[in-house]
């Protein structure tokens, strides 16, 4: 089964470079990458062109014009170009460890949304990683222990890997879904018409997506202790649209709607 890894990005090439480099070290090689680019500048385009040469896996650049924060539409655009039967969504500042693809493949199941987690890296450590392009995905336990005691990482226990079938019973809590680490079969994604393009600005597009999936009969499964990503520090996003997006989410919570009115099938309309 080919896996399509969709990486969202916007004008952060140093972080994206680390993510793409880390993917060269995956133990599971049967995947492709689609960059969901929400209107980045030429610096990102040049990086992707170079990484297409340097990386051992295929890369597709799905670019849309910069018209503000349109993450949902960028993800839908990337998913429309995916060749795989299974989709994994991550952010372009979240570095995968070598077993990331392998463990997601083991967790994959029809009618299931796998909700992974992240480990937050400090601002100081992030600056060092980005400036020196440090290969943190190859850190061992002692490296992380030292990093923890020097304040570089917020917690250690999410770095632990447990057997895939440990504590993996399906759940119905949409709050567990975070767009920086989600995975599901493309069939289930298309069944709900993907993300809702009407979400603009920061906030809640992943929660709304999870609620529609639950309404459609898809269950949620935890990917903790198997798929943890290394999340590079960034300042808070502009939350000007948070209230409007929260209202959309609250409306969806009180409905049985499964399909987005403006989703992946409306990209060209």
N, C-alpha and C positions, 0 to 999 in steps of 0.2 A: 504494500500500500504506500503510494507516494504521499508524503506529508507536505503541505504548503504552509510555510511559516511567514506570516504577515507582520511586518515591522513598521510601525508608524513613526514618522519623524517630521521635525520642522526645525531647520536651521541649527542643528547641533551635530556637525560632522565629526568632531573629536569623539563624542560618545558613540555615534553610529559606527565609526571605524572600529572601536573596541568590540562592539556587538558582532559585527561581521567577521572580525578576526577570530573571535571565540568560537564561532560556528564552524571554523575549519577544524576544530578539535573535537567535534561531536563523535561519539562512538557509533552512533547510528547515522549512516551516510545517505539514506534514501529520503531526501527532502529537497525542496526548492525554496527560494526566498523571493518574496515580493515586497518591495519597499512602498509603503503607503505614504507618499510624500505630500504633505498639506501645503505645498507652495514654497518650498525652500529655495534659497538663492543658488547661484552657479557653483558655489563652493561644495555644496552637497552633491550636485550633479556630477562634478568632476571626481569627487571621492567615489561615488558609486561606479562610475566608468572605470576607475582604476581597480576597485575591489572586484569588479566583474572579471578582471584578468587574474587577480591574485588569489581568488577564492576557488575552492575545489567543488563548489556546488553552483548551480545556475541562479542568477539574479535577474529579476525583472523590476524595472523602475516604473511604478505607477504614479505619475505626477498629475496634480491638479493645480490650477491657478490659485495664487494667494488671494483669497477673498475673506480673510478672517479665519477664526478657529472652526474648521469643518472636519473634525476628526471622524465622525460617523461616515460621511461621504467618502473620505479618503480610504477608510477601511473597506467600504463596499466596492470602491473602484479597484482596489487591490484584489479583493476576493473574486471579482469578475474575471480577473486574469489568471486565477489559480488553476493549475492542472490537476492538483491532488484531490483525493476523496476526503481528506481530513485537513482541517484548518486549525492552526495555532496562531493566536494573536498576542504579540508582545509590543512594548514600547521601545523606541530607539535609544533609551537610556537604561535599559535593563539587560545586563550581561548574563547569558546562559552558561552554566557549567557543563562539562563534557557529557553528562548523562541526561541532559534536558530532553532532547528529542526521543531518546530511547525510553525514558520513563513516561513521557506523554503517550507514546505509542502503546505501552503496556496498559495505560489507564483508559485508552480509547474504547468507547462503546456507543452503539446506536442509541438515540434518544437520551443522550447524556451530555451535559456541559461540565467539563473539568475546570475547576477553579483553582488555579495555582496561587502561589504566594511570592513574597519578595523579602529581601533583606536590605535594609536601608544603610547606605554608606554616608559617612559624614561629609560636610562641605570641604574640609581640609583634605581628607583622604581622596575625595573625588577629584579635586584639583590636581593632586599629585598623580593619580591614575591617568587622567586625561593628558596632562602635559608630558608625562614620560611614557604613555601608552603601555602601562604595566599589565602583564598578563595575569590578572587576578583570578581568572577562571581556573588556573592551574595551581592555586594555593592549596597547601595541605592543612591539616588540622592545626599544626603548630604555627603556621603563618597566620591563620585566622585567630588563634588564641592571642598571639602578640598584637594583632590588629585590634582586637576587642579591648584589651587592657590599655591600649594607647588611644582609645576613643574613636577608632576608625569605622566601627560597625556597631549597630544598635543592639544586636542580640546574636547569640551563637546557635541556639537550638534549632532554628529553621534550616541550618546548614546540614543537620543530621539527615541521613537517608534511611528510611524504614522500608520494610517489605511492602510491595505495591498493594497487597490485599489487606494491610493493616488499617483499621478504622476508615474504610472506604464505602460505608453504606450510603446509598443515595439520600440526599437531603432536599428540603424544599425551602431553603432560606436564600432569597435572591441577594441579600446583603453580602453573601460570601463571594459574589462575582466582582472581579476587578479587571478592567480592560487591559491592564498591563500583562496579564497572564491568563488567557482563556483558551479553551480548545473544544472543538466539536466536529462532528461529521458535516461535510458541506451540504449534504441532503437536508439535515436539520436546520442549517443556517438559511438555506434558500426557502424552506418551508414557511419561515416567519418573515421572509423578505429582507433578511439581513438587519443591519443597524438602521435606525430612523434618521434619514438625512435632514429632517427638520430641526434636529438638535444643532445649535451653533453656539460657540463659546464653551467654556469649561463646564462640565458637570452632568452626571447622572445618565449619560447615554448608555453606559454599560449596564446599569441597574435596570433601566427600561427594557433593554434587550433581554436581560435575564428573566424579567417578569413575563414577557411575551412567550419566551421559550417554555417557561413553566406552564403557562396557559395552554400551550400546544401539546403538553404531555411529556416534555423533556424534563428529566431530573438533573439535579446538580450533584457533583461528586468532588470531594476535596482532593487537591493535588499536593497538599502539604507534605513535607518530609520526602519529597520526590522531585518536585519541579521548581524549587525555590530559585528565584533570579536575584542577581546582585544589582540593586537599584541605585544608580548614581544620583547624587544630590542635585536638586534644582530648586530655585525659588518657586513660591506658590504662583500658579497661573492666575491670570486676570479672571476674576469671578463676577464680572459685570452681568453675565447672563445666568448666574446661578439661580436666582429667584424664578425666572421664566422656565428654566429647565426643570427645577424642582416641581413646579406646577404641572408640567407635562408628566413627570414621574407619578405624582399623586393621582392624577387622572387615570393613569394606566393601572395603578394599584387597585382601583375600584372598578375595573372592567375585566372582560373575558377576551379582549382583543388578542389575536396572535400575530397578525401580519401588519407590518408598517405600511401606512398609506404611501409614504415616499421612502422607498428603500432601494435595494440593489437593482430591482427590475425597472426602476424609474430613472436611472442614471442618465439616459440619453433623451429623456423627454423634456 
